[in-house]
């Protein structure tokens, strides 16, 4: 039975088509060039000052401070002090003098252990080595994903410009964060899925345990979708990493790590800076900005997270392309992630590439215009996150949810959404 469109929906479709047609390759190229010049021009000027501090008086690669300090503690046999905030604060003061920088070490001890070989170098040299390696990983992942996109591959120059202008890349670079490692494991998982090695794909996703907040949604999506092989691989990958870490560092260190995780999960406000919500892009912080009732935030976050997981599971169980299914998995991982700053949105780069390629291959699909417009907004809006301080609405989250819903409409056009008992219809 064909459903007749109302006048209102027809107008909406026409506006969306008009907006999509406006996003020509020439305009996208121009926007990417302007954005890249602005972001990296500011970075070049700010970081051109010699020494530890940039022109604004901030420590260069500030978030990276925690890793050489924690690695030094492990090298000295003081791993038990990794989760003592005062010890990290003292280490920061030794490196930078009196500073108002406040950092907490939220990672497993195995993450800091990886930086021990860099301990012979100064902090800035260590940070520069890591960011250079991370940039290589980032552009390597973009290349590998692009290589799998037959249609988009011919537009590699625009893709390269957009990859350089991607706002999360800028923030990841100036902060000295670990986001490239997350992107590496996600890219490896996609390539394994594409090669039909589901166990290996699951194990790659299991390595995301180094930032466990990325594994809040993914296991539930796979479980609800009855994707047993990748789910088992994920459990094995994550479990093996935790087991080896526990064997090497001992139970006392792991107990301190899990205590810190549980405390930050149950009382997120006590472990985040005052302006953290406007810098994050998840369902939890979306409701935190919008709802002035702490218990209401938890209720709305739980309900919407369940809905997002159910939608992603329905998409995963569909017979549609891996590009759509994997993109939905990444969107769910981001939305349900309770602690995701803009630099960690680097993980969405594969989804943006895969969905852009799909939209070019399926220009006649009725959802393609909306998909293209939403992809553009998903690329740009994270940069405007701080505006939520006044608007109390994190628009990037709205766009991510809309993207997931469009994918559901494409992948399961004749199905209705179901919830936990049956997961999908």
N, C-alpha and C positions, 0 to 999 in steps of 0.2 A: 504494500500500500504506500502510495506517495503522499508525503505530508506537504500541504500547501503552505508556503512561506507567508507570513504576515507582512504588512507594509513596513512595519518597524524593522523586522529582521532583514528585509530586502535593502532598506536604507543602510543598515549597519554593514551588510556585506559589500554594498557599493562603496562605502567609505573605506572599508578595510582594503578593498581591491585598489582603490585610488591611492591609498598610502603605500601599498606594496609596489605599485607601478612607479611611484616617486622614488623608491629606493633603487635607482639604477646603479650598475657597476661603477659608472663615472662618479656619481655622488658618494657612494660608499668608499671609493678610493680617496676622494677629496676629504671626507670626514676622517678617515683613518690617518691620513697625512697630517691634518691639523691637530688631531688628538695626540699623535705620536710626538710631533714637534713640541707641543705644549708640555706634555708630561716629561719627556726626556730632556727637553731644554731646561726646565726648572731643576731637574735632577742634576744635570751637568753643572749648572751655575752653583747650586747649593753645595754639591760635593767637591767643587773645584778648590775649596779651601784646604790647605795642607793640615794634616794632623787628625786627631780623633774626632773633633767636633766639626759639624758643617756650619754654613754661614748663619743658620738660624740658632746656633748654639746647642743643637741636639747631637747626641752621639750617633755617628754613622753606623748603619746596620744594627740599630739598637737592640732588636729582639734576639740577635745572634749572641749577645753577651752571655746568656745562660748556658750555652753549649760548651765553650772553652772553660768556663768556671766549673761546670759540673764534671767535665772530662778530667780537669786537674784534680778534683776531689777523688775521683775513682782511681787515678794514677797514684795518688798518695795513700790509697787504702781507706778512704773516708767516705765510701759509698753510702754509709748509713746516714750521712748528713745531707744527702741530695735534696730531701724534702723539708729541710729546716730553713725557713724563709730568711732568718737572720744571717745564716751562713752565705746565702746567695747575695744578700744585700751588702755584706762585708766584701765579698769578691768584686762586686760592681764598684764599690768605693775605692778599692785598691787599683782598679783599672782606670776609673774615670774621675776620681776625687769626689768631692761633695756634689752630688747630683740628686735630682728628684725622681730619677727613673725607678719605677717599681716593677719588678718582674717576679713571677713565680714559675717554678719548674714543674710543668704538667706532664712531662713525658716519662716513659719507662726508662730505667737505667741503661738499657741497651742502646738507646739513641745517643746519649752522651758518650758512651763507650766508643762509638764510631769515630768521634772527633779526637780521641787520644793521640793518633799519629800527627795531628797538626799542632800539638802542644809546644813544639820547639819554636814556633813562629809567634810573632806579636799578634795581638787581637785583630788589628786591621788586616794583616796579611792573611790570617785564618779566614776572616770574613770575605775577603776578596777571592780567595781560592774557592770557598764554598759557593759564592754567588756566580763565579765563572762556570763552575761545574754544573750548577743548577740551570743556568741559561742554556748550556749545552744539552742538558736533559730535556728542558722545555721545548726547544726548537727541534730536537730529535724526535720527541713525541708528536709534535705537530706534523713533522715530515712523515712519520710512519702512519698516522691517521689519514693524512691527506693522500698518501699513496694508495690507501684502500678505498678512497672516494673517486671512482672513475670519472664522474662528470666534473666535480669541483677541481680536480687535478689540473685541468687546463687553465684555471684561473689562479694559478699558484702565486702570481705577483700580488694580487689583491689579498690573498690569504696571508702572505708574508707580512704585508703592511698591517693587516688587522691583528695578526699575532703580536707584532711589535707594539701596537697601540692598545692592546687589551689592558684595561685598567688594573685588574688583579696582578698582572705581571709587574707593573710599576710598583705597586705597594709591596709585593713580595720581595722585589729587589732592594728597595730602600730600607725595609725592615730586616732583611737577612733571615727570612723564614725558611721552613722546611717543605713548603708547598710542592716543590718540584718532585720530591720523593713520592708524595701522594699521587701526583699526576703520572709518575712512572709506573706505579703498581696498577693504576686504573687502565693505562694504555696497554700494559702487558695483559691484563685481564680481557680487554676487548679483542686483542689480536688472538689470544687463546680461544675465546669464544668463536671467533671468525674461522679459526682452523679446526673447530669442533673438538677442542680439548677442554671439556667442561671441568674436569677435575683440576687441571692446571689453572684454568681461569679462576676457579674458586679459591685455590691456594694463593694466587696473586691478590685477590681481594682480601684474603685473610691477613696479608702483610700490612693492611691498613690499621692493624691493631696498634701500630706505633702512634697513631692518633685515634684512639678508640671511639671518639665521638662520630667518626665516619662509619662506624659499624653499628650505629643505633638502628638504622632502617634496613640496610642491605640484607642481613640474615633473615629478617621477618618477611621481606619481599620474596626472597627465594623460597622460604619455607611455605608461605601462603600460596606461592605459585607452583608448589610441589616440584621445584627444580632441585632434585635430591643430589645429583652429582656435584654441581657447583656449591651447594650448601655444605655438603660433606667436605669438599676441598677447602672451603672457607674455615670450617671448624678445625680441620687438620692444620692449615697454615697458621692460623692465629694461636691455636693450642701449642704447636711446636715452638713458636717464637716465645711464648710465655714460659713454657717448660724449660727451654734452654736458658732463658734469662734468670729464672728462679734457681736453676742448678748452678749458674755461674756466680750470682750475687747473693744467694741465700734467701731464706724465708723472711728474715727481719726487714731487709730492704724492700722486698715485694709487698710485705704487709704495710709498710709505710706508704708505698706507692698506691696501693688499693684504698687505703684509708684516705689519702688525699683525693683520689678520684671520687669516692663516695661522698666526701664532704663537699666537693665542688659541685657534684650533681644534685645533692639535696639542698644546698644553700648557694646557688650560683651568684647571688648578689654579694656574698662575702669574699669571693675570689676574683671578682671582675672590677675593673676601674669604673668610675662614675659614669663616664660617657661611652662605655662599651656597647650598650644596646643600639646606639645609632650607627655603630660601625659593623654590626653583625647583620646577617641576611638569612635568618631562619624563622620558622614558625614561632618558636618560643619568644624571641626578641620582638617579633612583629606584634604579638599579643601583649608583651610587656610594655611596649610603647603606647598601645591603644587602650588597654584595660587597666584602670587604676585600682585593681583589686588583686593582690597576690594569689589568692586561691583561685580566682577566676582565670588568671593567666595559666595556671597549671591545668585547669579543666579544659579550656579552649585549646591549649597546646596538645593535650592528650587526644582529644576528639579529632582535631584536624590532622594530627600525625597518623591516627588510625585510618582516616579517610585517604590520606596520601599514600600510605603503604598499600591499602586495598586497591587503589587505582593503579599504582605501579605494578602490583602483582597481576592484575587483570591484563595489563599491557604485556607483561612478560609471558603470560600464558597464551597470548594470541599467536596466530600464525604469521604475523607481520614481520617485516625485516628486522634484522639484528640492530640496525642503526636506530630505529624507533624504540625498540625494547631496551637497549643499553642506555640510551639517552634518558628514558624514563627512570631507570634504576639510579642514574647519577642525580637527576633532579630530586628524587625521593631522598637520597643520601644527604643532599644539601639542605633540603627543607626541614628534615627531622633532626638534623645535626644541631644540638643545643648551643654550640660554641664555635661559630664559623665567621671569621672576619673576612674582609674583602680579599686578602691575599690567598685564602684557601679556596676561593671561587676559581682558582686556576684549574681545579678539577673539572670544571664545566667546559673547558676548551674542546675536548673530544665531542661532547654533545652538540656544541654549537657548529662544529665542522660537519658532523654526521647529518644533522638536521638541515643545514644549508645545502648539502649535497642532495639530500632527499627532495628538498623543495625544487631544486633545478630539474631533477629527474621526473618530478610529478607536477609540472606546471599547471595541468588541467584539473588537478584535484581541488574540490571546493574549499578545503581547509588551508591550501597553500598560501594564499594572501595573508591570512591571519598569522600563520606560522612564521612567515618572513618578517612581518612587523614585530612580532614578539621576540624573535631572535635578535633583531636590531636593538630593541629595548633591553633585553637581557644582557647585551654586550655593554650598553652605555650606562644604564641606571645605577649599577653598583657604585659608580663614581660619585653619584649624587646622594649617597646614603646619609651623610651628615645633615641634610635638610630635614630628616625625620625628627631632629631635635625640636623643630618648630611645628611641623605638620603632624607628627605622631603617627605617620603612616610610612612604612618602609616599602616603597613602590617596587623595588626589585623582587621582594617576596611575592607580591601580587602577580607580577609577570611570570615568575617561576611556576606558580600554581596554574596560571592560565596556560602556560606551555604544556604542563603535564596533562591538563584537561583536553587540550587540542590533540595531544598524542593519543589519549584514550578514545576520543572520537574517531581518529583515523584508524587506530588499531582494532577497535571493537565497535564498529558502527551499529551493529544490530544487537548489542548486549547492554544489559543494565548492570549498574554497580551493585555488588553484594558485599557483605561485611564478614567479620571474622570467622563465622562458622564454615561458610563455604568459600570465602575469599573471592571467588569470581563466579559468574554464571556462564 
